[in-house]
């Protein structure tokens, strides 16, 4: 097996790899994610553009891209820079008490509610179907079954699970849920 590191790829194709202080790329990635600075509406659909690009070298790519999208880099920088300023403001407001409240909410409230989604969904589906429900045993849970509606095994997954390529063998009916501001949206109950 041969491995080509990211550094080798960048240096081999585009020249010198940029170096950043520790944590900077994590912060910039977070700022970019929140600001959506490099979304297609800002910088273009890069996967399509690279296919359209007629050249071969990195220098040709830079010249071609910047000619087609002369404002894109500046627009992305502006969005990300504004978000970095927002993050700086947020960072200075964080104190020990806020960290404690955040950890307690995550570990206690959100975990409890998140783990109880399954029972709430099973209960609601049992009411709709007029069948009893039960949570799975640890053994059943190890096989991907979260509970039963009548005799039907049910796996309960967030709707984002649909977009993940997981090679998990789920048993029975898969029920998807999405957390919204005013509750849960459930999909897949027609299969019961």
C-alpha positions as CSV (number, residue, x, y, z in Angstrom):
1,X,0.0,0.0,0.0
2,X,1.3,3.5,-0.9
3,X,0.2,6.6,0.9
4,X,0.5,10.2,-0.3
5,X,0.1,12.7,2.5
6,X,-2.0,15.8,2.2
7,X,1.2,17.8,2.5
8,X,2.7,15.9,-0.5
9,X,-0.5,16.4,-2.5
10,X,-0.5,20.1,-1.9
11,X,3.2,20.6,-2.4
12,X,3.3,18.4,-5.5
13,X,0.3,20.1,-7.2
14,X,0.1,23.6,-5.9
15,X,3.4,24.4,-4.3
16,X,4.1,25.2,-0.7
17,X,1.5,24.3,1.9
18,X,0.3,27.1,4.1
19,X,1.2,26.9,7.8
20,X,-1.2,28.2,10.5
21,X,-0.8,28.4,14.3
22,X,-2.5,25.7,16.4
23,X,-6.3,25.9,16.5
24,X,-6.5,28.6,13.8
25,X,-7.8,26.3,11.0
26,X,-10.4,24.9,13.4
27,X,-11.7,28.4,14.2
28,X,-11.6,29.4,10.5
29,X,-13.5,26.2,9.5
30,X,-16.1,27.0,12.2
31,X,-16.4,30.6,11.0
32,X,-16.7,29.5,7.4
33,X,-19.3,26.9,8.2
34,X,-21.4,29.5,10.1
35,X,-20.8,32.3,7.5
36,X,-21.2,29.9,4.5
37,X,-18.3,31.8,2.9
38,X,-17.3,29.1,0.5
39,X,-20.7,27.9,-0.6
40,X,-21.4,27.6,-4.3
41,X,-23.5,30.8,-4.3
42,X,-20.4,32.7,-3.1
43,X,-17.5,30.9,-4.9
44,X,-19.2,28.9,-7.6
45,X,-19.7,25.2,-7.8
46,X,-16.1,24.2,-7.6
47,X,-16.6,20.5,-8.5
48,X,-18.2,21.6,-11.8
49,X,-15.7,24.4,-12.4
50,X,-12.7,22.1,-12.1
51,X,-14.3,19.8,-14.7
52,X,-14.7,22.8,-17.1
53,X,-11.2,24.1,-16.5
54,X,-9.2,23.6,-19.7
55,X,-5.7,23.9,-18.2
56,X,-3.4,21.5,-16.4
57,X,-1.4,23.5,-13.8
58,X,-2.3,25.2,-10.6
59,X,-1.2,28.6,-11.9
60,X,-3.5,28.1,-14.9
61,X,-6.3,27.2,-12.6
62,X,-5.8,30.3,-10.4
63,X,-5.8,32.6,-13.5
64,X,-8.8,30.8,-15.0
65,X,-10.9,30.8,-11.8
66,X,-10.2,34.4,-10.9
67,X,-11.1,35.5,-14.4
68,X,-14.5,33.7,-14.1
69,X,-15.1,34.7,-10.5
70,X,-13.2,37.9,-9.8
71,X,-15.1,38.8,-6.6
72,X,-15.5,35.3,-5.1
73,X,-12.4,35.2,-2.9
74,X,-13.0,38.7,-1.5
75,X,-16.7,37.9,-0.9
76,X,-15.7,34.7,1.0
77,X,-13.0,36.6,3.0
78,X,-15.6,39.3,4.0
79,X,-18.1,36.7,5.2
80,X,-15.6,34.7,7.1
81,X,-13.9,37.8,8.6
82,X,-17.3,39.1,9.9
83,X,-17.9,35.7,11.5
84,X,-14.5,35.6,13.1
85,X,-15.3,39.0,14.7
86,X,-18.6,37.5,16.0
87,X,-16.7,34.5,17.4
88,X,-14.1,36.8,19.1
89,X,-17.0,38.6,20.8
90,X,-18.5,35.3,21.9
91,X,-15.2,34.0,23.2
92,X,-14.7,36.9,25.6
93,X,-18.2,36.4,27.0
94,X,-17.5,32.7,28.0
95,X,-16.7,32.3,31.6
96,X,-16.6,29.3,34.0
97,X,-20.3,29.6,34.9
98,X,-21.3,29.6,31.2
99,X,-19.2,26.5,30.6
100,X,-20.8,24.8,33.5
101,X,-24.3,25.6,32.3
102,X,-23.4,24.4,28.8
103,X,-22.0,21.1,30.0
104,X,-24.9,20.5,32.4
105,X,-27.4,21.2,29.6
106,X,-25.5,18.8,27.2
107,X,-24.9,16.0,29.6
108,X,-28.2,16.1,31.5
109,X,-31.0,17.7,29.6
110,X,-30.1,17.2,26.0
111,X,-28.9,13.6,26.6
112,X,-32.0,12.7,28.5
113,X,-34.4,14.2,26.0
114,X,-32.4,12.8,23.1
115,X,-32.5,9.3,24.5
116,X,-36.2,9.6,25.3
117,X,-37.1,10.6,21.7
118,X,-37.2,6.9,20.9
119,X,-39.8,6.2,23.6
120,X,-41.9,9.3,22.6
121,X,-41.9,8.2,19.0
122,X,-42.8,4.6,19.8
123,X,-45.6,5.8,22.1
124,X,-47.0,8.1,19.4
125,X,-46.8,5.4,16.7
126,X,-48.5,2.9,19.0
127,X,-51.4,5.3,19.6
128,X,-51.8,5.9,15.8
129,X,-51.6,2.2,14.9
130,X,-53.6,1.0,17.9
131,X,-50.9,-1.4,18.9
132,X,-48.8,-1.8,22.0
133,X,-45.2,-0.7,22.0
134,X,-42.1,-1.6,24.0
135,X,-38.5,-0.5,24.1
136,X,-35.9,-3.1,23.0
137,X,-33.8,-5.1,25.3
138,X,-30.1,-4.5,25.4
139,X,-29.7,-7.7,23.2
140,X,-32.2,-6.4,20.6
141,X,-30.6,-3.0,20.7
142,X,-27.3,-4.5,19.9
143,X,-28.9,-5.6,16.6
144,X,-30.1,-2.2,15.7
145,X,-33.7,-2.5,17.1
146,X,-34.8,0.4,19.2
147,X,-38.3,-0.9,20.0
148,X,-41.4,-2.7,18.8
149,X,-44.8,-1.6,17.6
150,X,-46.9,-4.7,18.1
151,X,-44.6,-7.4,16.8
152,X,-42.8,-5.2,14.3
153,X,-39.2,-4.3,15.2
154,X,-38.4,-0.6,14.7
155,X,-35.2,1.3,14.3
156,X,-35.4,5.0,15.0
157,X,-32.8,7.3,13.3
158,X,-32.4,11.1,12.8
159,X,-33.4,12.1,9.3
160,X,-29.7,13.0,8.7
161,X,-29.0,9.2,8.8
162,X,-30.5,8.9,5.3
163,X,-27.6,10.9,3.8
164,X,-24.9,8.9,5.6
165,X,-23.4,5.9,3.9
166,X,-23.4,3.6,6.9
167,X,-23.1,-0.1,6.4
168,X,-25.4,-0.9,9.3
169,X,-27.8,-3.7,9.0
170,X,-31.0,-2.4,10.5
171,X,-33.8,-4.8,11.3
172,X,-37.5,-4.0,10.8
173,X,-39.0,-0.7,9.9
174,X,-36.9,2.4,10.0
175,X,-38.5,5.5,11.4
176,X,-36.8,8.8,10.8
177,X,-37.2,11.9,12.9
178,X,-36.2,15.5,12.6
179,X,-36.0,17.8,15.6
180,X,-37.7,21.1,14.8
181,X,-38.2,24.3,16.9
182,X,-41.7,23.0,18.0
183,X,-41.1,19.3,18.4
184,X,-40.4,16.2,16.2
185,X,-41.3,15.4,12.7
186,X,-41.6,11.6,12.1
187,X,-41.3,9.9,8.8
188,X,-41.6,6.2,7.9
189,X,-44.7,5.3,9.9
190,X,-46.5,4.3,6.7
191,X,-44.3,1.2,6.6
192,X,-45.7,-0.2,9.9
